[in-house]
Amino acid sequence: MNKKYGIIVLIVLLLGVLAYFYTQKPHRDIGAEKVEFRLSSDTLLDQFISDEDAASSKFLDKTIVIFGSVTETNKNFLTLDDKI
């Protein structure tokens, strides 16, 4: 009976360790990454309007620089050219 509980505890601990390492991945250092795209807010918006799936796969997990005028700021976000 004790052997059965020991195995259960071991499995739970192993799952806990695996869950920890899965969720606690190192953060990206975007400042050190190579910029893959430089485009205006209008160009970015046009690409998403014309083909959202293609634009998503093109820009997802990439470092991009977007040019535009800041038209609104908030605690959690900013808006470029009243669009993005």
N, CA, C and O atoms as a MOPAC input file, in Angstrom:
PM7 MOZYME 1SCF
protein

 N      0.82000 1    -1.18100 1     0.00000 1
 C      0.00000 1     0.00000 1     0.00000 1
 C      0.87600 1     1.26300 1     0.00000 1
 O      0.58400 1     2.21200 1    -0.72700 1
 N      1.95200 1     1.28300 1     0.81200 1
 C      2.85300 1     2.43000 1     0.84300 1
 C      3.57300 1     2.60400 1    -0.48500 1
 O      3.84800 1     3.72400 1    -0.91500 1
 N      3.87400 1     1.49300 1    -1.12400 1
 C      4.54900 1     1.54500 1    -2.41800 1
 C      3.64300 1     2.22200 1    -3.45300 1
 O      4.11600 1     2.98400 1    -4.29600 1
 N      2.34300 1     1.93800 1    -3.38100 1
 C      1.36900 1     2.52500 1    -4.30100 1
 C      1.30400 1     4.04600 1    -4.10600 1
 O      1.29100 1     4.78900 1    -5.08700 1
 N      1.26500 1     4.51800 1    -2.85300 1
 C      1.24100 1     5.95200 1    -2.57000 1
 C      2.54600 1     6.61800 1    -2.98700 1
 O      2.54400 1     7.74800 1    -3.47500 1
 N      3.62900 1     5.93300 1    -2.80100 1
 C      4.93200 1     6.47100 1    -3.21500 1
 C      4.99100 1     6.68900 1    -4.71400 1
 O      5.52200 1     7.70200 1    -5.17000 1
 N      4.46100 1     5.76500 1    -5.48000 1
 C      4.43500 1     5.89800 1    -6.93900 1
 C      3.52700 1     7.04900 1    -7.35700 1
 O      3.86000 1     7.81400 1    -8.26200 1
 N      2.38300 1     7.16700 1    -6.69700 1
 C      1.45400 1     8.26400 1    -7.00600 1
 C      2.10300 1     9.61500 1    -6.70000 1
 O      2.00000 1    10.54300 1    -7.50200 1
 N      2.76400 1     9.73200 1    -5.56000 1
 C      3.43700 1    10.97600 1    -5.19600 1
 C      4.54200 1    11.29400 1    -6.19600 1
 O      4.70500 1    12.44800 1    -6.59100 1
 N      5.29300 1    10.29400 1    -6.60400 1
 C      6.36000 1    10.48300 1    -7.57800 1
 C      5.80600 1    10.97300 1    -8.92300 1
 O      6.38100 1    11.86800 1    -9.54200 1
 N      4.71200 1    10.39600 1    -9.36500 1
 C      4.08500 1    10.81700 1   -10.62600 1
 C      3.58500 1    12.24600 1   -10.52300 1
 O      3.77700 1    13.03400 1   -11.44800 1
 N      2.94800 1    12.59300 1    -9.41500 1
 C      2.44900 1    13.95700 1    -9.22800 1
 C      3.60800 1    14.95100 1    -9.21200 1
 O      3.51400 1    16.01600 1    -9.82200 1
 N      4.68900 1    14.62000 1    -8.52800 1
 C      5.86100 1    15.49700 1    -8.50200 1
 C      6.46500 1    15.65500 1    -9.89600 1
 O      6.83400 1    16.75800 1   -10.29600 1
 N      6.56200 1    14.56500 1   -10.62000 1
 C      7.10500 1    14.60700 1   -11.97800 1
 C      6.23900 1    15.48100 1   -12.87200 1
 O      6.76500 1    16.28100 1   -13.64600 1
 N      4.92700 1    15.34300 1   -12.78100 1
 C      4.02100 1    16.18600 1   -13.56700 1
 C      4.14300 1    17.65500 1   -13.16500 1
 O      4.07900 1    18.54000 1   -14.01800 1
 N      4.31400 1    17.90800 1   -11.89600 1
 C      4.49700 1    19.28000 1   -11.42400 1
 C      5.77600 1    19.90400 1   -11.97300 1
 O      5.77400 1    21.06100 1   -12.39400 1
 N      6.85200 1    19.15000 1   -11.97000 1
 C      8.12700 1    19.64700 1   -12.51600 1
 C      7.99900 1    19.89700 1   -14.01100 1
 O      8.47100 1    20.92000 1   -14.50700 1
 N      7.37000 1    18.98100 1   -14.73300 1
 C      7.17100 1    19.17300 1   -16.17000 1
 C      6.29900 1    20.38700 1   -16.46400 1
 O      6.58900 1    21.14500 1   -17.38900 1
 N      5.24500 1    20.58000 1   -15.69700 1
 C      4.37400 1    21.74100 1   -15.87900 1
 C      5.13200 1    23.03400 1   -15.59100 1
 O      4.95000 1    24.02500 1   -16.29800 1
 N      5.97200 1    23.03700 1   -14.57400 1
 C      6.75900 1    24.22000 1   -14.24700 1
 C      7.67200 1    24.60300 1   -15.40400 1
 O      7.69700 1    25.76300 1   -15.81500 1
 N      8.41900 1    23.64300 1   -15.93000 1
 C      9.34500 1    23.94700 1   -17.01500 1
 C      8.61700 1    24.29900 1   -18.30400 1
 O      9.14300 1    25.05500 1   -19.12100 1
 N      7.42900 1    23.76900 1   -18.49700 1
 C      6.65600 1    24.10900 1   -19.69100 1
 C      6.14100 1    25.54200 1   -19.62600 1
 O      6.14000 1    26.24500 1   -20.63700 1
 N      5.70300 1    25.98100 1   -18.44600 1
 C      5.11100 1    27.31400 1   -18.32500 1
 C      6.13200 1    28.40400 1   -18.03000 1
 O      5.84300 1    29.57800 1   -18.26300 1
 N      7.28900 1    28.06900 1   -17.53600 1
 C      8.28300 1    29.07300 1   -17.15300 1
 C      9.42200 1    29.15300 1   -18.16500 1
 O     10.59400 1    29.04100 1   -17.80600 1
 N      9.06400 1    29.34900 1   -19.42700 1
 C     10.07100 1    29.48200 1   -20.47100 1
 C     10.71700 1    30.86200 1   -20.36100 1
 O     10.08600 1    31.79900 1   -19.87100 1
 N     11.94900 1    30.99800 1   -20.80500 1
 C     12.59900 1    32.31500 1   -20.73300 1
 C     11.90200 1    33.31700 1   -21.64200 1
 O     11.39900 1    32.96300 1   -22.70800 1
 N     11.87900 1    34.56700 1   -21.20600 1
 C     11.24300 1    35.62100 1   -21.97800 1
 C     12.13400 1    36.04100 1   -23.14000 1
 O     13.35800 1    35.93300 1   -23.07600 1
 N     11.49800 1    36.52000 1   -24.19700 1
 C     12.24100 1    37.01000 1   -25.35000 1
 C     12.85000 1    38.36800 1   -25.02700 1
 O     12.25000 1    39.17300 1   -24.31400 1
 N     14.03600 1    38.61500 1   -25.55100 1
 C     14.66100 1    39.92500 1   -25.46000 1
 C     14.51000 1    40.58200 1   -26.82600 1
 O     15.39200 1    40.47100 1   -27.67700 1
 N     13.39000 1    41.26600 1   -27.03000 1
 C     13.07000 1    41.83300 1   -28.33200 1
 C     14.10400 1    42.88400 1   -28.74100 1
 O     14.38100 1    43.04300 1   -29.93000 1
 N     14.66800 1    43.59200 1   -27.78500 1
 C     15.68200 1    44.59600 1   -28.09700 1
 C     16.92500 1    43.99900 1   -28.72400 1
 O     17.62300 1    44.67900 1   -29.47600 1
 N     17.21500 1    42.75000 1   -28.43200 1
 C     18.40000 1    42.10000 1   -28.97900 1
 C     18.11200 1    41.33900 1   -30.27900 1
 O     19.03800 1    40.88000 1   -30.94700 1
 N     16.84500 1    41.20600 1   -30.63200 1
 C     16.48900 1    40.45900 1   -31.83700 1
 C     16.67100 1    41.29600 1   -33.09200 1
 O     16.60600 1    42.52400 1   -33.05100 1
 N     16.89900 1    40.61800 1   -34.20000 1
 C     17.01700 1    41.27500 1   -35.49800 1
 C     15.61200 1    41.66100 1   -35.96600 1
 O     14.68700 1    40.85000 1   -35.90700 1
 N     15.46200 1    42.89100 1   -36.42700 1
 C     14.17900 1    43.36400 1   -36.95000 1
 C     13.96500 1    42.74300 1   -38.32200 1
 O     14.80500 1    42.88600 1   -39.21000 1
 N     12.84000 1    42.05100 1   -38.49700 1
 C     12.57900 1    41.36000 1   -39.75900 1
 C     11.75000 1    42.18500 1   -40.72700 1
 O     11.84700 1    42.00100 1   -41.94000 1
 N     10.92700 1    43.10200 1   -40.19700 1
 C     10.08000 1    43.92900 1   -41.04800 1
 C     10.05300 1    45.35000 1   -40.50300 1
 O      9.99100 1    45.56100 1   -39.29200 1
 N     10.10100 1    46.32200 1   -41.40800 1
 C      9.91300 1    47.73700 1   -41.08600 1
 C      8.83800 1    48.23400 1   -42.03300 1
 O      9.02900 1    48.22300 1   -43.25000 1
 N      7.70100 1    48.67500 1   -41.48400 1
 C      6.61100 1    49.11100 1   -42.34100 1
 C      5.74400 1    50.12700 1   -41.62900 1
 O      5.79700 1    50.25900 1   -40.40600 1
 N      4.95500 1    50.83500 1   -42.39400 1
 C      4.05900 1    51.84100 1   -41.81700 1
 C      2.81200 1    51.16600 1   -41.26900 1
 O      2.51000 1    50.01900 1   -41.59700 1
 N      2.10400 1    51.89200 1   -40.43900 1
 C      0.86600 1    51.35000 1   -39.87300 1
 C     -0.15300 1    51.09900 1   -40.98900 1
 O     -0.91400 1    50.13300 1   -40.92600 1
 N     -0.17200 1    51.96600 1   -42.01100 1
 C     -1.09200 1    51.77100 1   -43.14400 1
 C     -0.78900 1    50.47600 1   -43.88900 1
 O     -1.70100 1    49.72400 1   -44.23300 1
 N      0.49700 1    50.21700 1   -44.13900 1
 C      0.89000 1    48.99700 1   -44.85000 1
 C      0.51700 1    47.75100 1   -44.06000 1
 O      0.00700 1    46.78000 1   -44.62000 1
 N      0.77300 1    47.78300 1   -42.76100 1
 C      0.43100 1    46.63400 1   -41.91600 1
 C     -1.07000 1    46.38200 1   -41.92500 1
 O     -1.51300 1    45.24300 1   -42.07700 1
 N     -1.84200 1    47.43400 1   -41.76500 1
 C     -3.29300 1    47.28900 1   -41.76600 1
 C     -3.79600 1    46.77900 1   -43.11400 1
 O     -4.67500 1    45.91900 1   -43.15600 1
 N     -3.25200 1    47.29700 1   -44.21800 1
 C     -3.65500 1    46.84000 1   -45.55500 1
 C     -3.37700 1    45.35700 1   -45.74900 1
 O     -4.18100 1    44.65100 1   -46.35700 1
 N     -2.25400 1    44.88100 1   -45.24200 1
 C     -1.92700 1    43.45600 1   -45.38700 1
 C     -2.89500 1    42.58700 1   -44.60600 1
 O     -3.27800 1    41.51400 1   -45.07300 1
 N     -3.29700 1    43.03300 1   -43.42500 1
 C     -4.26100 1    42.25400 1   -42.64800 1
 C     -5.66000 1    42.31800 1   -43.24800 1
 O     -6.41500 1    41.35000 1   -43.16400 1
 N     -6.00700 1    43.44000 1   -43.84800 1
 C     -7.32400 1    43.55300 1   -44.47900 1
 C     -7.39400 1    42.67500 1   -45.73200 1
 O     -8.40700 1    42.01700 1   -45.97200 1
 N     -6.32400 1    42.66400 1   -46.52800 1
 C     -6.35200 1    41.90200 1   -47.78000 1
 C     -6.31900 1    40.39100 1   -47.55200 1
 O     -7.02500 1    39.65300 1   -48.24000 1
 N     -5.51800 1    39.92100 1   -46.60400 1
 C     -5.44400 1    38.47700 1   -46.32500 1
 C     -4.95700 1    38.27700 1   -44.89700 1
 O     -3.75400 1    38.24800 1   -44.63900 1
 N     -5.89200 1    38.14100 1   -43.98200 1
 C     -5.56100 1    38.06000 1   -42.55900 1
 C     -4.70700 1    36.84100 1   -42.22900 1
 O     -3.76800 1    36.94000 1   -41.43800 1
 N     -5.02300 1    35.69500 1   -42.82600 1
 C     -4.26000 1    34.47500 1   -42.52200 1
 C     -2.81200 1    34.59500 1   -42.99500 1
 O     -1.88900 1    34.21400 1   -42.27400 1
 N     -2.61400 1    35.11800 1   -44.19400 1
 C     -1.25700 1    35.27600 1   -44.71900 1
 C     -0.46500 1    36.28000 1   -43.88900 1
 O      0.71100 1    36.06000 1   -43.59600 1
 N     -1.10600 1    37.37900 1   -43.51200 1
 C     -0.42700 1    38.39300 1   -42.70300 1
 C     -0.09700 1    37.84300 1   -41.31500 1
 O      0.97700 1    38.11600 1   -40.77900 1
 N     -0.99900 1    37.08300 1   -40.74200 1
 C     -0.73700 1    36.50200 1   -39.42400 1
 C      0.45900 1    35.56500 1   -39.46800 1
 O      1.32800 1    35.62700 1   -38.59800 1
 N      0.51300 1    34.70600 1   -40.46500 1
 C      1.63900 1    33.77200 1   -40.54800 1
 C      2.93700 1    34.50600 1   -40.88600 1
 O      4.01800 1    34.07300 1   -40.48800 1
 N      2.83400 1    35.59700 1   -41.60800 1
 C      4.02400 1    36.37200 1   -41.99300 1
 C      4.61900 1    37.11300 1   -40.79000 1
 O      5.84000 1    37.16300 1   -40.64600 1
 N      3.77800 1    37.68800 1   -39.92600 1
 C      4.25700 1    38.53600 1   -38.84600 1
 C      4.26300 1    37.87100 1   -37.47400 1
 O      4.85600 1    38.41200 1   -36.54100 1
 N      3.62300 1    36.71600 1   -37.32400 1
 C      3.52900 1    36.05200 1   -36.02400 1
 C      4.91100 1    35.67900 1   -35.50400 1
 O      5.70900 1    35.07600 1   -36.22200 1
 N      5.18900 1    36.03700 1   -34.26200 1
 C      6.45800 1    35.75600 1   -33.57500 1
 C      7.66200 1    36.36100 1   -34.27000 1
 O      8.77000 1    35.83500 1   -34.16400 1
 N      7.45800 1    37.45900 1   -34.97800 1
 C      8.55500 1    38.17000 1   -35.63000 1
 C      8.70600 1    39.52600 1   -34.94600 1
 O      7.75100 1    40.05200 1   -34.37500 1
 N      9.90100 1    40.08100 1   -35.00700 1
 C     10.13200 1    41.41700 1   -34.49600 1
 C      9.92900 1    42.38800 1   -35.64400 1
 O     10.60700 1    42.30400 1   -36.66900 1
 N      8.98400 1    43.31900 1   -35.46600 1
 C      8.69200 1    44.28400 1   -36.51600 1
 C      8.75500 1    45.69400 1   -35.94800 1
 O      8.52900 1    45.91100 1   -34.75800 1
 N      9.06900 1    46.65300 1   -36.82300 1
 C      9.04100 1    48.06100 1   -36.47000 1
 C      7.92100 1    48.68100 1   -37.28400 1
 O      7.87500 1    48.52900 1   -38.50400 1
 N      7.01500 1    49.38300 1   -36.60700 1
 C      5.87400 1    50.00800 1   -37.26900 1
 C      6.01400 1    51.51800 1   -37.11700 1
 O      6.17400 1    52.03400 1   -36.01100 1
 N      5.95100 1    52.21600 1   -38.24800 1
 C      6.02700 1    53.67600 1   -38.24200 1
 C      4.63400 1    54.26600 1   -38.30200 1
 O      3.76400 1    53.75100 1   -39.00600 1
 N      4.42200 1    55.33000 1   -37.57500 1
 C      3.14700 1    56.02500 1   -37.59600 1
 C      3.11800 1    57.08000 1   -36.50900 1
 O      4.02300 1    57.16500 1   -35.68000 1
 N      2.08300 1    57.87000 1   -36.52500 1
 C      1.90200 1    58.90400 1   -35.50700 1
 C      1.06800 1    58.35200 1   -34.36000 1
 O      0.02500 1    57.73600 1   -34.58100 1
 N      1.52500 1    58.57100 1   -33.15200 1
 C      0.77500 1    58.12400 1   -31.97800 1
 C     -0.42000 1    59.05900 1   -31.81400 1
 O     -0.26000 1    60.26400 1   -31.61900 1
 N     -1.61300 1    58.48700 1   -31.89600 1
 C     -2.83000 1    59.29800 1   -31.79700 1
 C     -3.56300 1    59.11100 1   -30.48200 1
 O     -4.42300 1    59.91900 1   -30.13200 1
 N     -3.23500 1    58.05600 1   -29.74900 1
 C     -3.87700 1    57.83100 1   -28.45300 1
 C     -2.97200 1    56.96100 1   -27.60500 1
 O     -2.33400 1    56.03700 1   -28.10900 1
 N     -2.91800 1    57.25700 1   -26.31700 1
 C     -2.18900 1    56.40500 1   -25.38400 1
 C     -3.09700 1    56.06400 1   -24.21700 1
 O     -3.99800 1    56.82000 1   -23.85400 1
 N     -2.83400 1    54.91800 1   -23.65400 1
 C     -3.58800 1    54.42800 1   -22.51200 1
 C     -2.59800 1    53.71300 1   -21.62000 1
 O     -1.43300 1    53.55800 1   -21.98700 1
 N     -3.03300 1    53.28500 1   -20.48000 1
 C     -2.14300 1    52.56900 1   -19.55600 1
 C     -1.58100 1    51.29700 1   -20.19400 1
 O     -0.42900 1    50.94000 1   -19.94800 1
 N     -2.38300 1    50.61400 1   -21.00900 1
 C     -1.99200 1    49.31700 1   -21.54400 1
 C     -1.67800 1    49.29600 1   -23.03100 1
 O     -1.20700 1    48.27600 1   -23.53400 1
 N     -1.92300 1    50.39000 1   -23.75400 1
 C     -1.69600 1    50.35200 1   -25.19500 1
 C     -1.51100 1    51.75400 1   -25.75100 1
 O     -1.73100 1    52.75200 1   -25.06500 1
 N     -1.09900 1    51.80100 1   -27.01800 1
 C     -1.08600 1    53.05200 1   -27.75000 1
 C     -1.64800 1    52.79900 1   -29.13500 1
 O     -1.60200 1    51.67500 1   -29.63500 1
 N     -2.17800 1    53.84200 1   -29.75300 1
 C     -2.79800 1    53.72800 1   -31.06600 1
 C     -1.99200 1    54.53900 1   -32.06100 1
 O     -1.63200 1    55.68400 1   -31.79100 1
 N     -1.70600 1    53.93700 1   -33.22700 1
 C     -0.98200 1    54.61600 1   -34.29000 1
 C     -1.96300 1    55.00900 1   -35.38400 1
 O     -2.74900 1    54.18700 1   -35.85600 1
 N     -1.90900 1    56.25800 1   -35.77700 1
 C     -2.71600 1    56.77200 1   -36.90800 1
 C     -4.20000 1    56.43700 1   -36.78300 1
 O     -4.86200 1    56.21700 1   -37.79700 1
 N     -4.72300 1    56.39400 1   -35.59500 1
 C     -6.13200 1    56.04600 1   -35.32800 1
 C     -6.53500 1    54.69000 1   -35.91300 1
 O     -7.72000 1    54.46500 1   -36.16100 1
 N     -5.58500 1    53.78400 1   -36.13900 1
 C     -5.87100 1    52.50100 1   -36.78200 1
 C     -5.34300 1    51.30700 1   -36.00300 1
 O     -6.06800 1    50.33800 1   -35.77900 1
 N     -4.11400 1    51.37200 1   -35.60100 1
 C     -3.47400 1    50.19700 1   -35.00600 1
 C     -3.12400 1    50.50500 1   -33.56000 1
 O     -2.57400 1    49.65200 1   -32.86300 1

